[in-house]
């Protein structure tokens, strides 16, 4: 559910999009490692926090003028555009505003 209270990040769904009841590979958010993630709409920027979106993960951009709570699931080690696979250091999901 978009990273709410997450304890892990799905690493692989197999050749098709996952369906209810499918088994998936999960990376637990317990340490400093880098996992490959698919960049979603919004892109990924090295060094910025990451949030889950419908088609992957993207920059969790904070703004002072329009603050909004968002679930952060890690931070990017590489920059990429939608559809790319980049590195992300996972972190336990938390809210930022």
TIVO-2410 file (N, C-alpha, C; in nm, 3 decimals):
# residues 97
REC num residu      c1      c2      c3 atome chaine
REC   1      X   0.084  -0.120   0.000     N      A
REC   1      X   0.000   0.000   0.000    CA      A
REC   1      X   0.088   0.125   0.000     C      A
REC   2      X   0.156   0.148  -0.107     N      A
REC   2      X   0.237   0.268  -0.127    CA      A
REC   2      X   0.337   0.295  -0.014     C      A
REC   3      X   0.392   0.190   0.045     N      A
REC   3      X   0.498   0.207   0.143    CA      A
REC   3      X   0.453   0.235   0.285     C      A
REC   4      X   0.326   0.230   0.315     N      A
REC   4      X   0.277   0.260   0.449    CA      A
REC   4      X   0.321   0.149   0.545     C      A
REC   5      X   0.400   0.187   0.646     N      A
REC   5      X   0.447   0.090   0.745    CA      A
REC   5      X   0.529  -0.022   0.685     C      A
REC   6      X   0.599   0.005   0.576     N      A
REC   6      X   0.672  -0.100   0.504    CA      A
REC   6      X   0.784  -0.161   0.587     C      A
REC   7      X   0.804  -0.291   0.574     N      A
REC   7      X   0.918  -0.359   0.633    CA      A
REC   7      X   1.005  -0.420   0.524     C      A
REC   8      X   0.963  -0.404   0.398     N      A
REC   8      X   1.039  -0.458   0.286    CA      A
REC   8      X   0.996  -0.393   0.156     C      A
REC   9      X   1.078  -0.417   0.052     N      A
REC   9      X   1.050  -0.367  -0.081    CA      A
REC   9      X   1.052  -0.485  -0.176     C      A
REC  10      X   0.951  -0.499  -0.262     N      A
REC  10      X   0.948  -0.607  -0.360    CA      A
REC  10      X   1.062  -0.584  -0.459     C      A
REC  11      X   1.144  -0.688  -0.477     N      A
REC  11      X   1.258  -0.679  -0.567    CA      A
REC  11      X   1.224  -0.733  -0.704     C      A
REC  12      X   1.147  -0.843  -0.712     N      A
REC  12      X   1.116  -0.904  -0.841    CA      A
REC  12      X   0.976  -0.963  -0.840     C      A
REC  13      X   0.903  -0.937  -0.948     N      A
REC  13      X   0.770  -0.995  -0.964    CA      A
REC  13      X   0.770  -1.109  -1.065     C      A
REC  14      X   0.879  -1.130  -1.134     N      A
REC  14      X   0.881  -1.230  -1.240    CA      A
REC  14      X   0.850  -1.164  -1.373     C      A
REC  15      X   0.817  -1.244  -1.476     N      A
REC  15      X   0.798  -1.190  -1.610    CA      A
REC  15      X   0.669  -1.108  -1.627     C      A
REC  16      X   0.571  -1.126  -1.539     N      A
REC  16      X   0.444  -1.056  -1.551    CA      A
REC  16      X   0.419  -0.971  -1.428     C      A
REC  17      X   0.329  -0.877  -1.441     N      A
REC  17      X   0.290  -0.798  -1.325    CA      A
REC  17      X   0.231  -0.891  -1.219     C      A
REC  18      X   0.259  -0.865  -1.093     N      A
REC  18      X   0.212  -0.949  -0.984    CA      A
REC  18      X   0.062  -0.944  -0.967     C      A
REC  19      X   0.007  -1.055  -0.922     N      A
REC  19      X  -0.136  -1.064  -0.893    CA      A
REC  19      X  -0.151  -1.111  -0.749     C      A
REC  20      X  -0.267  -1.091  -0.692     N      A
REC  20      X  -0.292  -1.133  -0.555    CA      A
REC  20      X  -0.256  -1.280  -0.538     C      A
REC  21      X  -0.179  -1.309  -0.434     N      A
REC  21      X  -0.141  -1.447  -0.406    CA      A
REC  21      X  -0.010  -1.491  -0.469     C      A
REC  22      X   0.047  -1.411  -0.561     N      A
REC  22      X   0.175  -1.446  -0.622    CA      A
REC  22      X   0.287  -1.436  -0.519     C      A
REC  23      X   0.388  -1.522  -0.535     N      A
REC  23      X   0.507  -1.513  -0.452    CA      A
REC  23      X   0.603  -1.414  -0.517     C      A
REC  24      X   0.668  -1.332  -0.434     N      A
REC  24      X   0.761  -1.232  -0.484    CA      A
REC  24      X   0.888  -1.232  -0.400     C      A
REC  25      X   0.997  -1.179  -0.456     N      A
REC  25      X   1.121  -1.161  -0.380    CA      A
REC  25      X   1.112  -1.028  -0.307     C      A
REC  26      X   1.151  -1.029  -0.179     N      A
REC  26      X   1.143  -0.907  -0.098    CA      A
REC  26      X   1.279  -0.880  -0.034     C      A
REC  27      X   1.321  -0.753  -0.037     N      A
REC  27      X   1.441  -0.710   0.035    CA      A
REC  27      X   1.393  -0.642   0.162     C      A
REC  28      X   1.432  -0.697   0.278     N      A
REC  28      X   1.393  -0.637   0.404    CA      A
REC  28      X   1.469  -0.507   0.428     C      A
REC  29      X   1.404  -0.411   0.489     N      A
REC  29      X   1.463  -0.280   0.511    CA      A
REC  29      X   1.537  -0.279   0.645     C      A
REC  30      X   1.647  -0.353   0.651     N      A
REC  30      X   1.714  -0.371   0.779    CA      A
REC  30      X   1.861  -0.330   0.779     C      A
REC  31      X   1.913  -0.286   0.667     N      A
REC  31      X   2.055  -0.254   0.669    CA      A
REC  31      X   2.097  -0.172   0.550     C      A
REC  32      X   2.223  -0.136   0.549     N      A
REC  32      X   2.277  -0.055   0.441    CA      A
REC  32      X   2.316  -0.144   0.324     C      A
REC  33      X   2.235  -0.145   0.224     N      A
REC  33      X   2.262  -0.218   0.101    CA      A
REC  33      X   2.205  -0.137  -0.013     C      A
REC  34      X   2.236  -0.175  -0.134     N      A
REC  34      X   2.179  -0.108  -0.251    CA      A
REC  34      X   2.102  -0.213  -0.329     C      A
REC  35      X   1.976  -0.183  -0.359     N      A
REC  35      X   1.895  -0.275  -0.437    CA      A
REC  35      X   1.851  -0.207  -0.566     C      A
REC  36      X   1.830  -0.286  -0.672     N      A
REC  36      X   1.783  -0.227  -0.797    CA      A
REC  36      X   1.633  -0.200  -0.789     C      A
REC  37      X   1.591  -0.082  -0.833     N      A
REC  37      X   1.449  -0.047  -0.836    CA      A
REC  37      X   1.414   0.015  -0.970     C      A
REC  38      X   1.287   0.002  -1.009     N      A
REC  38      X   1.240   0.062  -1.133    CA      A
REC  38      X   1.196   0.205  -1.106     C      A
REC  39      X   1.247   0.297  -1.186     N      A
REC  39      X   1.210   0.438  -1.172    CA      A
REC  39      X   1.071   0.459  -1.229     C      A
REC  40      X   0.986   0.527  -1.153     N      A
REC  40      X   0.851   0.557  -1.197    CA      A
REC  40      X   0.840   0.699  -1.249     C      A
REC  41      X   0.716   0.737  -1.279     N      A
REC  41      X   0.688   0.872  -1.326    CA      A
REC  41      X   0.738   0.973  -1.224     C      A
REC  42      X   0.813   1.069  -1.269     N      A
REC  42      X   0.872   1.169  -1.180    CA      A
REC  42      X   1.023   1.161  -1.176     C      A
REC  43      X   1.078   1.043  -1.215     N      A
REC  43      X   1.223   1.029  -1.223    CA      A
REC  43      X   1.292   1.010  -1.089     C      A
REC  44      X   1.420   0.978  -1.095     N      A
REC  44      X   1.502   0.954  -0.976    CA      A
REC  44      X   1.627   1.041  -0.985     C      A
REC  45      X   1.662   1.101  -0.872     N      A
REC  45      X   1.780   1.187  -0.866    CA      A
REC  45      X   1.873   1.137  -0.756     C      A
REC  46      X   1.998   1.111  -0.793     N      A
REC  46      X   2.097   1.062  -0.697    CA      A
REC  46      X   2.098   1.152  -0.573     C      A
REC  47      X   2.089   1.087  -0.455     N      A
REC  47      X   2.097   1.160  -0.330    CA      A
REC  47      X   1.964   1.204  -0.271     C      A
REC  48      X   1.856   1.197  -0.351     N      A
REC  48      X   1.725   1.236  -0.299    CA      A
REC  48      X   1.651   1.116  -0.241     C      A
REC  49      X   1.557   1.143  -0.151     N      A
REC  49      X   1.474   1.037  -0.096    CA      A
REC  49      X   1.381   0.983  -0.203     C      A
REC  50      X   1.337   0.857  -0.184     N      A
REC  50      X   1.251   0.790  -0.279    CA      A
REC  50      X   1.115   0.760  -0.218     C      A
REC  51      X   1.011   0.770  -0.300     N      A
REC  51      X   0.876   0.732  -0.258    CA      A
REC  51      X   0.817   0.640  -0.363     C      A
REC  52      X   0.718   0.560  -0.323     N      A
REC  52      X   0.653   0.465  -0.413    CA      A
REC  52      X   0.543   0.537  -0.491     C      A
REC  53      X   0.540   0.513  -0.622     N      A
REC  53      X   0.433   0.560  -0.708    CA      A
REC  53      X   0.378   0.441  -0.784     C      A
REC  54      X   0.272   0.461  -0.861     N      A
REC  54      X   0.203   0.350  -0.928    CA      A
REC  54      X   0.294   0.266  -1.018     C      A
REC  55      X   0.394   0.328  -1.082     N      A
REC  55      X   0.477   0.254  -1.177    CA      A
REC  55      X   0.622   0.239  -1.134     C      A
REC  56      X   0.650   0.251  -1.004     N      A
REC  56      X   0.787   0.232  -0.954    CA      A
REC  56      X   0.813   0.321  -0.834     C      A
REC  57      X   0.933   0.378  -0.829     N      A
REC  57      X   0.968   0.474  -0.724    CA      A
REC  57      X   1.022   0.600  -0.789     C      A
REC  58      X   1.000   0.714  -0.723     N      A
REC  58      X   1.048   0.841  -0.779    CA      A
REC  58      X   1.093   0.931  -0.665     C      A
REC  59      X   1.146   1.048  -0.701     N      A
REC  59      X   1.192   1.146  -0.602    CA      A
REC  59      X   1.079   1.184  -0.508     C      A
REC  60      X   1.111   1.185  -0.380     N      A
REC  60      X   1.018   1.236  -0.279    CA      A
REC  60      X   1.059   1.380  -0.253     C      A
REC  61      X   1.004   1.470  -0.330     N      A
REC  61      X   1.046   1.610  -0.326    CA      A
REC  61      X   0.965   1.687  -0.223     C      A
REC  62      X   1.036   1.748  -0.131     N      A
REC  62      X   0.972   1.833  -0.031    CA      A
REC  62      X   0.972   1.977  -0.081     C      A
REC  63      X   0.864   2.047  -0.055     N      A
REC  63      X   0.860   2.189  -0.089    CA      A
REC  63      X   0.815   2.267   0.033     C      A
REC  64      X   0.872   2.382   0.052     N      A
REC  64      X   0.837   2.466   0.166    CA      A
REC  64      X   0.701   2.533   0.144     C      A
REC  65      X   0.673   2.567   0.018     N      A
REC  65      X   0.548   2.639  -0.011    CA      A
REC  65      X   0.426   2.550  -0.003     C      A
REC  66      X   0.439   2.423  -0.041     N      A
REC  66      X   0.325   2.331  -0.036    CA      A
REC  66      X   0.367   2.200   0.028     C      A
REC  67      X   0.393   2.200   0.160     N      A
REC  67      X   0.436   2.077   0.226    CA      A
REC  67      X   0.327   1.971   0.223     C      A
REC  68      X   0.367   1.848   0.206     N      A
REC  68      X   0.271   1.737   0.206    CA      A
REC  68      X   0.339   1.615   0.266     C      A
REC  69      X   0.263   1.541   0.346     N      A
REC  69      X   0.317   1.419   0.404    CA      A
REC  69      X   0.336   1.315   0.294     C      A
REC  70      X   0.446   1.242   0.298     N      A
REC  70      X   0.471   1.136   0.200    CA      A
REC  70      X   0.551   1.024   0.266     C      A
REC  71      X   0.532   0.904   0.217     N      A
REC  71      X   0.606   0.789   0.267    CA      A
REC  71      X   0.738   0.778   0.193     C      A
REC  72      X   0.847   0.778   0.266     N      A
REC  72      X   0.981   0.768   0.208    CA      A
REC  72      X   1.032   0.626   0.232     C      A
REC  73      X   1.081   0.560   0.127     N      A
REC  73      X   1.124   0.420   0.140    CA      A
REC  73      X   1.274   0.400   0.121     C      A
REC  74      X   1.349   0.506   0.099     N      A
REC  74      X   1.493   0.494   0.081    CA      A
REC  74      X   1.546   0.618   0.012     C      A
REC  75      X   1.671   0.607  -0.041     N      A
REC  75      X   1.726   0.718  -0.118    CA      A
REC  75      X   1.808   0.661  -0.233     C      A
REC  76      X   1.811   0.740  -0.341     N      A
REC  76      X   1.872   0.695  -0.465    CA      A
REC  76      X   2.024   0.709  -0.466     C      A
REC  77      X   2.091   0.610  -0.524     N      A
REC  77      X   2.236   0.616  -0.544    CA      A
REC  77      X   2.270   0.649  -0.689     C      A
REC  78      X   2.167   0.655  -0.774     N      A
REC  78      X   2.185   0.686  -0.915    CA      A
REC  78      X   2.069   0.773  -0.963     C      A
REC  79      X   2.090   0.838  -1.077     N      A
REC  79      X   1.985   0.919  -1.139    CA      A
REC  79      X   1.929   0.844  -1.258     C      A
REC  80      X   1.797   0.855  -1.281     N      A
REC  80      X   1.735   0.788  -1.395    CA      A
REC  80      X   1.600   0.848  -1.428     C      A
REC  81      X   1.547   0.806  -1.543     N      A
REC  81      X   1.415   0.849  -1.588    CA      A
REC  81      X   1.319   0.731  -1.580     C      A
REC  82      X   1.190   0.759  -1.593     N      A
REC  82      X   1.088   0.654  -1.584    CA      A
REC  82      X   1.124   0.535  -1.672     C      A
REC  83      X   1.119   0.416  -1.611     N      A
REC  83      X   1.151   0.293  -1.683    CA      A
REC  83      X   1.292   0.241  -1.658     C      A
REC  84      X   1.383   0.329  -1.615     N      A
REC  84      X   1.520   0.288  -1.585    CA      A
REC  84      X   1.525   0.203  -1.458     C      A
REC  85      X   1.631   0.126  -1.443     N      A
REC  85      X   1.661   0.055  -1.319    CA      A
REC  85      X   1.780   0.126  -1.255     C      A
REC  86      X   1.761   0.172  -1.131     N      A
REC  86      X   1.868   0.243  -1.060    CA      A
REC  86      X   1.886   0.182  -0.922     C      A
REC  87      X   1.995   0.221  -0.855     N      A
REC  87      X   2.020   0.173  -0.721    CA      A
REC  87      X   1.948   0.258  -0.617     C      A
REC  88      X   1.900   0.191  -0.512     N      A
REC  88      X   1.836   0.262  -0.401    CA      A
REC  88      X   1.878   0.197  -0.270     C      A
REC  89      X   1.917   0.278  -0.173     N      A
REC  89      X   1.945   0.228  -0.039    CA      A
REC  89      X   1.811   0.228   0.035     C      A
REC  90      X   1.760   0.108   0.069     N      A
REC  90      X   1.630   0.105   0.135    CA      A
REC  90      X   1.639   0.153   0.279     C      A
REC  91      X   1.532   0.208   0.325     N      A
REC  91      X   1.521   0.251   0.464    CA      A
REC  91      X   1.379   0.228   0.510     C      A
REC  92      X   1.359   0.204   0.636     N      A
REC  92      X   1.223   0.181   0.684    CA      A
REC  92      X   1.135   0.300   0.647     C      A
REC  93      X   1.017   0.271   0.598     N      A
REC  93      X   0.925   0.374   0.556    CA      A
REC  93      X   0.894   0.472   0.668     C      A
REC  94      X   0.898   0.600   0.639     N      A
REC  94      X   0.865   0.702   0.737    CA      A
REC  94      X   0.804   0.820   0.664     C      A
REC  95      X   0.732   0.900   0.739     N      A
REC  95      X   0.665   1.016   0.680    CA      A
REC  95      X   0.754   1.139   0.690     C      A
REC  96      X   0.754   1.217   0.585     N      A
REC  96      X   0.822   1.345   0.586    CA      A
REC  96      X   0.720   1.451   0.546     C      A
REC  97      X   0.743   1.570   0.587     N      A
REC  97      X   0.650   1.677   0.553    CA      A
REC  97      X   0.724   1.805   0.527     C      A
***
